[in-house]
Amino acid sequence: MEDALKRALGTAVLRPTGHTGGGCISQGRSYDTDHGRVFVKSNSRSEARRMFEGEMASLEAILKTQTIKVPKPLKVVDLPGGSTAFVMEHLEMGGLNRHSALLGTQLADLHLHNQQLGEKLKKEGSTVGKGQGQTEVQFVAQFGFHTVTCCGYLPQVNDWQSDWVTFFARQRIQPQMDMVEKKSGDREARELWAQLQLKIPSLFCNVEIIPALLHGDLWGGNVAEDDSGPIIFDPASFYGHSDSSCPIVCMRAMLTAELESRQENYITGTVRRGLDLLFFFTE
Ligand SMILES: Nc1ncnc2c1ncn2[C@@H]1O[C@H](COP(=O)(O)OP(=O)(O)OP(=O)(O)O)[C@@H](O)[C@H]1O
């Protein structure tokens, strides 16, 4: 692993610092290199490259907005034996404490960034672009992302949609319901979802939703701080509705965790509770 990393990073020095940081999914370790300190996440599953490429694209997109600190992504590297590594800037992270208010402000800046670009473009009468990938951040007029991002190992459908409700229902909740159906055959959950889908558009009547670049998997385990302020990491970004992504992400994370651990009876209960909750809010 170390030789492959040295080659990929063009460094003669690759010295472990002793800092490790494993999440539920990957192993993490920091190294000193010729070009500074890096944090390397590695994973041996076949889905790892896709997962890390999504994380790298997400970090690049957030970084370009210059609104909130994220580790600078460097490279996704294939390792001998089929593992994959994702190399990024090492940050000295501590638990969020002093900077939680600033985290709120900077998240709002991130979520408003695309809208503000749109307003600026309107003023200047410029043309509107779509998607990331250019050197300058372009205004994005649709919901989605230019690449697949993963929730755990699960790929998320990020195909561009011009309408938020379609994106949310079809590409976020529906794939989870399909998995529930496949794994536990919970027909009641399917019926509840069919009824609920009809109600969702009424929640968004006369609401103008401007696509906002989201972290996409924001929870306490993916925020930290250093002396300079808050840090967010491990994103699964997309352009979505900034106000409603949080409950969706929570519900999806709950479902994903249950699906991955295959406790099928519990999945059924979790889905029902999630749907009941959504029903409650839509009545
Ligand atoms: N750039 C970094 N520099 C230093 N430490 C880091 C960096 N990124 C992550 N860490 C540490 O590693 C831990 C795990 O990171 P991360 O959440 O990205 O891993 P993961 O395996 O993808 O986690 P999850 O199970 O949430 O998907 C973090 O809690 C943090 O302590």
The ligand as an ORCA input file, in Angstrom:
! r2SCAN-3c Opt
* xyz 0 1
  N      -9.133     15.174      6.684
  C      -9.034     14.623      7.891
  N      -7.982     14.914      8.702
  C      -7.865     14.353      9.933
  N      -8.767     13.486     10.436
  C      -9.831     13.165      9.670
  C     -10.026     13.706      8.370
  N     -11.167     13.222      7.854
  C     -11.687     12.407      8.778
  N     -10.890     12.369      9.885
  C     -11.126     11.574     11.113
  O     -11.549     10.273     10.752
  C     -12.852      9.984     11.273
  C     -13.648      9.165     10.267
  O     -13.778      9.923      9.078
  P     -15.022      9.722      8.087
  O     -16.298     10.001      8.805
  O     -14.751     10.512      6.864
  O     -14.875      8.157      7.804
  P     -15.925      7.134      7.159
  O     -15.365      5.780      7.311
  O     -16.270      7.587      5.785
  O     -17.117      7.376      8.137
  P     -18.661      7.005      8.022
  O     -18.792      5.724      8.696
  O     -19.307      8.153      8.780
  O     -19.025      7.007      6.568
  C     -13.452     11.343     11.587
  O     -14.372     11.278     12.634
  C     -12.239     12.181     11.954
  O     -11.907     11.979     13.310
*
